[in-house]
């Protein structure tokens, strides 16, 4: 087993990391920097209940505890309503207990195939299921997990999104991770029609402590940021085997839409709300800071576009064309910027939020 890279090393600026820890080129295209939605679009939310009984990780999702967990909405195209709905249904559900966060997913699929078997392969080169998790919700130091129908996995740690200079550090490993896949049909056999495959993940709290200073297990009512993606490739059958159709791009189907083909926009991930209440008794609580965080990200994307054109950060919101942006101020130096905004929290106290030039967003 490969040794895990120390967390202190993973937090070094990319320019200071040893080349041996930096992965090769990935299939991530340079993302557009324009704001995605001028108006606030609330991400999806999921209420995650405590598991009533132990869960056996075998990929089947037939444990009694899973039966009480609600299914999510069906996944949509990564760009949202502007694109057609996916051709195959994908949905997920979650549970938690004192040991782990559990994720279950069901992927309808008439032709289940996979080729990659080595851990930390670039799994999205096959059809896959992916989890993105940022407990602090600050868009920095988050995890990604990918797995295919052969249960081959790739776990990654990112110090920040790719668009801000982040790199995928696959030397990092999720401590104690358990995954399983069940195929409802026949794997890699194009002679019949399958029903699909299901995924089961047990992500231990010990493997999440590296991502957050918050208490784990989380407290009742606490919210984290999370999203899920399914990569689906068009295929053909050649010589009795499945093969991806050459020069055809993949489909990206997600739980909470991103607005652009880039999963590494954590501000658009959904909200995971933990509860100790019984299923059906707790409603999802929309993020009260969502509209303000959205306004701060409008400043961030406008600044990125401005710098690309003018080779400097704009000193005022007016120069960005955002002079009327409510409740937001901007401070700029020759190399950095920080935008701030205030809001009144549900407890009626004023709350200040910040975003800086590397997209980190936080409230003190």
C-alpha positions as CSV (number, residue, x, y, z in Angstrom):
1,X,0.0,0.0,0.0
2,X,1.3,3.4,-0.9
3,X,2.2,5.7,2.1
4,X,-0.2,8.6,2.7
5,X,1.3,12.1,2.2
6,X,1.3,14.1,5.4
7,X,-1.5,16.7,5.6
8,X,1.0,19.5,6.4
9,X,2.8,18.7,3.1
10,X,-0.5,18.7,1.2
11,X,-1.3,22.2,2.4
12,X,1.9,23.7,0.9
13,X,1.5,26.0,-2.0
14,X,1.5,24.1,-5.3
15,X,4.8,25.7,-6.4
16,X,6.5,24.3,-3.3
17,X,5.3,20.7,-3.6
18,X,7.8,18.1,-4.7
19,X,7.2,17.1,-8.4
20,X,6.8,13.5,-7.3
21,X,3.6,14.4,-5.5
22,X,2.0,16.3,-8.4
23,X,-0.2,14.2,-10.7
24,X,0.1,14.4,-14.5
25,X,-2.3,16.4,-16.7
26,X,-6.0,15.7,-16.1
27,X,-9.0,15.9,-18.4
28,X,-10.3,19.1,-16.7
29,X,-10.8,21.8,-19.4
30,X,-10.1,25.5,-18.4
31,X,-13.4,26.7,-17.0
32,X,-15.2,29.8,-18.1
33,X,-14.8,32.6,-15.5
34,X,-18.0,34.5,-16.2
35,X,-20.7,34.4,-13.5
36,X,-22.9,31.4,-14.0
37,X,-26.3,32.7,-12.7
38,X,-26.8,36.5,-12.2
39,X,-29.7,35.6,-9.8
40,X,-29.3,33.3,-6.8
41,X,-30.2,29.7,-7.5
42,X,-30.3,27.7,-4.3
43,X,-28.4,24.4,-4.4
44,X,-30.2,21.2,-3.5
45,X,-30.4,20.0,0.1
46,X,-30.6,16.6,1.7
47,X,-31.6,15.7,5.3
48,X,-29.3,12.9,6.5
49,X,-30.7,10.7,9.4
50,X,-28.9,8.5,11.9
51,X,-28.8,4.8,10.9
52,X,-31.1,2.9,13.1
53,X,-29.1,-0.4,12.7
54,X,-25.7,-1.4,11.5
55,X,-25.0,-1.4,7.7
56,X,-23.3,-4.1,5.8
57,X,-21.2,-2.6,3.0
58,X,-22.0,-5.0,0.1
59,X,-23.3,-2.6,-2.5
60,X,-26.9,-3.9,-2.3
61,X,-28.7,-1.1,-0.2
62,X,-31.1,-3.7,1.2
63,X,-30.3,-3.3,4.9
64,X,-33.2,-2.3,7.1
65,X,-31.5,1.0,7.9
66,X,-31.4,2.1,4.2
67,X,-35.2,1.5,3.8
68,X,-35.9,4.5,6.1
69,X,-33.5,6.8,4.3
70,X,-35.2,9.0,1.6
71,X,-34.0,8.9,-1.9
72,X,-32.7,12.1,-3.4
73,X,-34.1,13.8,-6.5
74,X,-33.0,12.3,-9.8
75,X,-29.7,13.6,-11.1
76,X,-29.7,16.3,-13.8
77,X,-27.3,17.5,-16.4
78,X,-24.3,19.3,-14.9
79,X,-25.3,22.5,-16.7
80,X,-28.8,22.4,-15.3
81,X,-32.1,23.0,-17.0
82,X,-30.5,24.4,-20.2
83,X,-29.5,20.8,-21.2
84,X,-31.7,17.7,-21.7
85,X,-32.5,15.4,-18.8
86,X,-30.2,12.4,-18.5
87,X,-31.2,9.3,-20.4
88,X,-30.7,7.0,-17.3
89,X,-31.8,7.7,-13.8
90,X,-29.3,8.2,-11.0
91,X,-30.2,8.9,-7.3
92,X,-28.5,8.7,-3.9
93,X,-29.3,8.4,-0.2
94,X,-27.2,9.0,2.9
95,X,-27.1,8.0,6.6
96,X,-24.7,8.5,9.5
97,X,-23.8,7.0,12.8
98,X,-21.0,7.3,15.4
99,X,-18.5,5.6,13.0
100,X,-19.2,6.8,9.5
101,X,-21.0,8.8,6.9
102,X,-22.8,6.4,4.5
103,X,-23.6,7.0,0.9
104,X,-25.7,4.7,-1.3
105,X,-26.4,5.3,-5.0
106,X,-28.5,3.6,-7.6
107,X,-27.5,4.0,-11.3
108,X,-29.9,2.7,-13.9
109,X,-27.8,1.3,-16.8
110,X,-28.7,-1.2,-19.6
111,X,-25.0,-1.9,-20.3
112,X,-22.8,-2.1,-17.2
113,X,-19.1,-2.1,-18.1
114,X,-15.8,-1.1,-16.6
115,X,-12.1,-1.7,-17.4
116,X,-10.0,-0.1,-14.7
117,X,-8.9,-2.2,-11.8
118,X,-6.0,-0.3,-10.2
119,X,-6.5,1.9,-7.2
120,X,-5.9,5.6,-8.0
121,X,-6.4,5.2,-11.8
122,X,-8.2,8.0,-13.5
123,X,-11.5,6.3,-12.8
124,X,-13.7,8.8,-14.8
125,X,-12.2,7.3,-18.0
126,X,-14.8,4.6,-17.3
127,X,-18.4,5.2,-16.4
128,X,-18.2,6.1,-12.7
129,X,-19.9,7.6,-9.6
130,X,-18.2,10.5,-7.8
131,X,-18.5,12.2,-4.4
132,X,-17.3,15.7,-3.6
133,X,-17.2,16.7,0.0
134,X,-16.3,20.1,1.7
135,X,-17.3,19.9,5.4
136,X,-16.3,23.6,6.1
137,X,-18.0,24.9,3.0
138,X,-15.2,27.3,2.4
139,X,-14.3,26.0,-1.1
140,X,-10.8,24.9,0.1
141,X,-9.4,21.6,1.4
142,X,-12.0,19.2,0.0
143,X,-12.1,15.6,-1.0
144,X,-13.2,13.8,-4.1
145,X,-13.9,10.0,-4.4
146,X,-14.5,8.2,-7.7
147,X,-15.4,4.5,-8.2
148,X,-16.5,2.3,-11.2
149,X,-18.5,-0.8,-11.5
150,X,-15.5,-2.9,-10.7
151,X,-15.2,-1.1,-7.4
152,X,-11.9,0.5,-8.4
153,X,-11.5,3.8,-6.5
154,X,-9.6,7.1,-6.8
155,X,-9.5,9.3,-3.7
156,X,-8.1,12.8,-4.0
157,X,-7.4,15.8,-1.8
158,X,-7.6,19.3,-3.3
159,X,-6.2,22.3,-1.4
160,X,-8.4,24.6,-3.6
161,X,-10.2,24.3,-7.0
162,X,-8.3,23.8,-10.2
163,X,-9.3,27.2,-11.5
164,X,-7.4,28.8,-8.5
165,X,-4.2,26.8,-9.0
166,X,-5.3,23.7,-7.0
167,X,-3.9,20.3,-8.0
168,X,-5.3,16.8,-7.4
169,X,-3.1,15.1,-4.7
170,X,-3.8,11.4,-5.2
171,X,-1.1,10.4,-2.7
172,X,-3.7,11.2,-0.1
173,X,-5.8,8.2,1.1
174,X,-9.1,8.2,3.0
175,X,-8.3,6.3,6.2
176,X,-10.6,3.4,6.7
177,X,-12.7,3.9,3.6
178,X,-15.0,1.0,2.6
179,X,-16.8,0.7,-0.7
180,X,-18.8,-2.0,-2.5
181,X,-20.6,-2.3,-5.8
182,X,-23.5,-4.6,-6.8
183,X,-24.3,-5.2,-10.5
184,X,-27.9,-6.0,-11.3
185,X,-27.1,-7.8,-14.5
186,X,-23.9,-9.1,-16.0
187,X,-20.7,-7.0,-16.0
188,X,-18.9,-6.4,-19.3
189,X,-21.3,-8.7,-21.3
190,X,-23.0,-6.9,-24.2
191,X,-25.1,-9.9,-25.2
192,X,-27.9,-9.0,-22.7
193,X,-29.6,-5.9,-21.1
194,X,-28.7,-5.0,-17.6
195,X,-30.8,-3.1,-15.0
196,X,-27.9,-1.1,-13.5
197,X,-25.5,-1.0,-10.6
198,X,-25.5,0.3,-7.1
199,X,-22.8,1.7,-4.9
200,X,-22.3,1.7,-1.1
201,X,-19.7,3.8,0.7
202,X,-18.7,4.0,4.4
203,X,-16.6,7.1,4.9
204,X,-15.2,7.0,8.5
205,X,-15.2,10.2,10.6
206,X,-11.5,9.6,11.2
207,X,-10.9,10.0,7.5
208,X,-12.8,13.3,7.5
209,X,-11.0,14.9,10.4
210,X,-8.3,16.0,8.0
211,X,-10.8,18.2,6.1
212,X,-12.4,20.2,8.9
213,X,-11.9,21.7,12.4
214,X,-15.6,21.1,13.1
215,X,-16.5,18.2,15.4
216,X,-17.0,14.8,13.9
217,X,-19.4,13.1,14.1
218,X,-21.3,16.4,13.3
219,X,-23.8,17.9,15.6
220,X,-27.6,17.8,15.1
221,X,-28.6,20.4,12.5
222,X,-25.1,21.0,11.2
223,X,-24.7,21.4,7.4
224,X,-21.8,20.4,5.1
225,X,-21.3,21.0,1.4
226,X,-21.5,17.9,-0.9
227,X,-22.2,16.9,-4.4
228,X,-22.3,13.8,-6.6
229,X,-21.5,13.2,-10.2
230,X,-22.0,10.4,-12.6
231,X,-19.8,10.2,-15.7
232,X,-21.4,8.3,-18.6
233,X,-19.6,7.5,-21.9
234,X,-21.3,6.6,-25.2
235,X,-20.1,3.2,-26.3
236,X,-20.2,0.7,-29.1
237,X,-19.6,-3.1,-29.2
238,X,-16.5,-4.3,-31.1
239,X,-15.4,-7.9,-31.1
240,X,-17.9,-8.7,-28.4
241,X,-16.6,-6.1,-26.0
242,X,-17.7,-2.6,-25.0
243,X,-15.7,0.3,-26.3
244,X,-16.0,4.1,-25.9
245,X,-16.9,5.8,-29.1
246,X,-13.8,7.7,-30.2
247,X,-13.8,11.6,-30.0
248,X,-17.2,11.7,-28.3
249,X,-17.3,13.6,-25.0
250,X,-18.7,12.2,-21.8
251,X,-22.1,13.0,-20.2
252,X,-22.0,14.5,-16.8
253,X,-25.0,14.0,-14.6
254,X,-25.1,15.5,-11.1
255,X,-27.2,15.9,-8.0
256,X,-27.0,19.7,-7.6
257,X,-26.3,21.4,-11.0
258,X,-23.1,23.3,-11.5
259,X,-24.1,25.6,-14.4
260,X,-20.9,24.7,-16.2
261,X,-19.0,21.5,-17.0
262,X,-16.7,21.8,-14.0
263,X,-17.4,19.9,-10.7
264,X,-14.8,22.0,-9.0
265,X,-17.1,25.0,-8.3
266,X,-17.9,24.1,-4.6
267,X,-20.2,27.1,-4.3
268,X,-22.7,25.2,-6.3
269,X,-22.6,21.9,-4.4
270,X,-25.6,20.9,-2.4
271,X,-26.1,21.0,1.3
272,X,-25.9,17.9,3.6
273,X,-27.9,18.5,6.8
274,X,-27.4,16.0,9.7
275,X,-30.2,15.2,12.0
276,X,-30.9,12.9,15.0
277,X,-34.7,13.2,14.2
278,X,-36.8,10.4,12.8
279,X,-37.3,10.2,9.0
280,X,-40.1,12.5,7.9
281,X,-39.9,14.7,11.0
282,X,-37.1,17.2,10.0
283,X,-37.3,19.6,7.1
284,X,-34.3,20.9,5.2
285,X,-33.2,24.3,6.3
286,X,-32.1,26.5,3.4
287,X,-28.7,28.3,3.9
288,X,-29.6,31.9,5.1
289,X,-26.2,33.1,3.8
290,X,-26.7,31.7,0.3
291,X,-27.8,34.9,-1.4
292,X,-24.9,36.9,0.2
293,X,-22.4,34.2,-0.7
294,X,-23.7,34.3,-4.2
295,X,-23.1,38.1,-4.4
296,X,-19.6,37.6,-3.2
297,X,-18.9,35.0,-5.9
298,X,-20.2,37.4,-8.5
299,X,-17.4,39.8,-7.4
300,X,-14.9,36.9,-7.5
301,X,-15.8,35.9,-11.1
302,X,-16.0,39.5,-12.2
303,X,-12.5,40.2,-10.7
304,X,-11.1,37.1,-12.5
305,X,-12.4,38.2,-15.8
306,X,-11.2,41.8,-15.2
307,X,-7.7,40.7,-14.3
308,X,-7.5,38.5,-17.4
309,X,-8.2,41.6,-19.5
310,X,-6.4,44.3,-17.6
311,X,-3.6,42.4,-15.8
312,X,-4.7,43.8,-12.5
313,X,-7.5,43.6,-10.0
314,X,-10.2,46.2,-10.1
315,X,-10.1,48.6,-7.1
316,X,-13.8,49.3,-7.0
317,X,-17.1,47.5,-7.6
318,X,-18.0,50.2,-10.1
319,X,-15.1,49.2,-12.4
320,X,-16.5,45.7,-12.3
321,X,-20.0,46.9,-13.3
322,X,-21.3,45.8,-9.9
323,X,-21.7,49.2,-8.2
324,X,-25.2,48.4,-7.2
325,X,-24.4,45.1,-5.5
326,X,-26.2,45.3,-2.2
327,X,-24.3,45.0,1.1
328,X,-20.8,44.2,-0.4
329,X,-17.5,46.1,-0.1
330,X,-14.2,45.5,-1.9
331,X,-10.6,45.9,-0.8
332,X,-7.8,45.5,-3.4
333,X,-4.0,45.4,-3.4
334,X,-1.6,45.0,-6.3
335,X,-1.7,41.2,-5.9
336,X,-4.9,40.3,-3.9
337,X,-8.5,41.3,-3.3
338,X,-11.1,40.6,-0.7
339,X,-14.8,41.3,-0.9
340,X,-16.9,41.4,2.3
341,X,-20.6,41.5,3.0
342,X,-22.9,41.5,6.0
343,X,-26.3,39.8,6.6
344,X,-28.6,39.3,9.5
345,X,-28.6,35.7,10.7
346,X,-31.7,33.8,11.9
347,X,-30.8,34.6,15.5
348,X,-30.9,38.3,14.4
349,X,-27.2,38.8,14.9
350,X,-25.2,40.4,12.1
351,X,-22.9,38.0,10.3
352,X,-20.0,39.0,8.1
353,X,-18.8,36.9,5.1
354,X,-15.6,37.2,3.1
355,X,-14.3,36.0,-0.2
356,X,-10.7,36.4,-1.5
357,X,-8.9,36.1,-4.7
358,X,-8.3,32.3,-4.4
359,X,-12.1,31.7,-4.0
360,X,-11.9,30.9,-0.3
361,X,-15.1,32.0,1.3
362,X,-15.7,32.1,5.1
363,X,-17.4,33.8,8.1
364,X,-15.3,34.4,11.2
